[in-house]
């Protein structure tokens, strides 16, 4: 058409051959990298699995909720000069309750470290 024939066996003039050693080295490097990442990741996972699932025993006392009580007011009574936020969190955790779900007459466990 334009005065030249198309060569179907060499459409891009020259094709560079891929060296097999590069391919092997790249594969080995990727495999080694994945192995290192897996080893680093497995350490914390294994230590987390090995930990005891039981929480450490905590001594506690009980408190009976009165009308109008909130976790904040109970915590302020327990630590009048301190920050009540950690105490509120400890009471909620120890009793597995929603802070807004207090009922008069309900008995709460108060951790002594709170």
N, C-alpha and C positions, 0 to 999 in steps of 0.2 A: 504494500500500500504506500509506504513512504520510501521505498527503495531498499529496505533491509528485511531480512528474514528474522523471525523470532526464534530464539533458541530455547526450546522447552526444557532442556536439561540443565541449563545454567541461567535461570531467570534473574539472578542478582549478581551476575558476573563472578564473584568469588564468595564461597561460603567458608567461614573459618571453622575448623573442627574443634570441638570441645574436648579439652584434655580430661581424661577419666580420673586422673589423680586429683584435679581440682574438685571434681564432683565428690569424690570419696572424702577428701579433706573437709569439705563443707559439711557433708553429712556427719562426719565424726565430730566436728566442732559443735554442730547443733545438738547432737546427742549428748555430748559432754555438758553443754550449757543447760539442757533440760535436766540432766542428772544432778547438777550442782543446785539448781533451783529447787528440785524435789527434795534434796537432802536438807537444805536450809529450811524449807517449809515443814518437813516432817519432824524436826526437833521440837518446836513449840506445840505441835499437834499431839505428839506422843506424851509430852509432859502434862498437857491439859487432860488427856485421857487417863493418865496414871494417877492424877489427884483423887483424893477421896471425895465421893459425891456427897457425903454427909457433912452438914455444917457443924462447926465446933459448938459444943454445948455452951449456952450463955445463961448465967443466973438471972432471974427476973423476979419481979414482984407484980402484984395485980392492982388494978385500979377499976372501980365501978364508975361508969359514965353517968353523970348527972344531966338533967335537962339544961340545954344551952351550952354544954361543953363542946369544944372543938379540940382537935389535936394541938392546935396552936396554944389554946388556953391551958391545956394540960401540961404541955411542954414548958410554958412560961412559969407554971407553978413548980415544976420540978427543977428548973434552972433559972431562977429569977434574975441573976446577974449575967447569965451567959446567952449565947445565940441559940434560940429554940429550933432553928431549922434542922440541925443534925438529929435532935431529939425527936422531932416530928417524923423524920424519915425512918429512924430506928423503930419507933412505935408502929408505924404503918407497915414496915417490913416484917416485924416480929408477929404481927397479927394478920398479915396478908389481907389488908382491908383498904378500901378507898377512903381517903380522908374525909370525904363528904358524907360517908355512910354510917356515922355514929348514931347509936340508938340509946336513949336513957335506959340504964339497967344493964347494959352490955359490959362484960368484964374484959378489960384489956390487959395484956401482959406488957409490963414496962421493963425493958432490958436495963440492968443495973449500970452498964457502961454508957447508957444514954444520958 
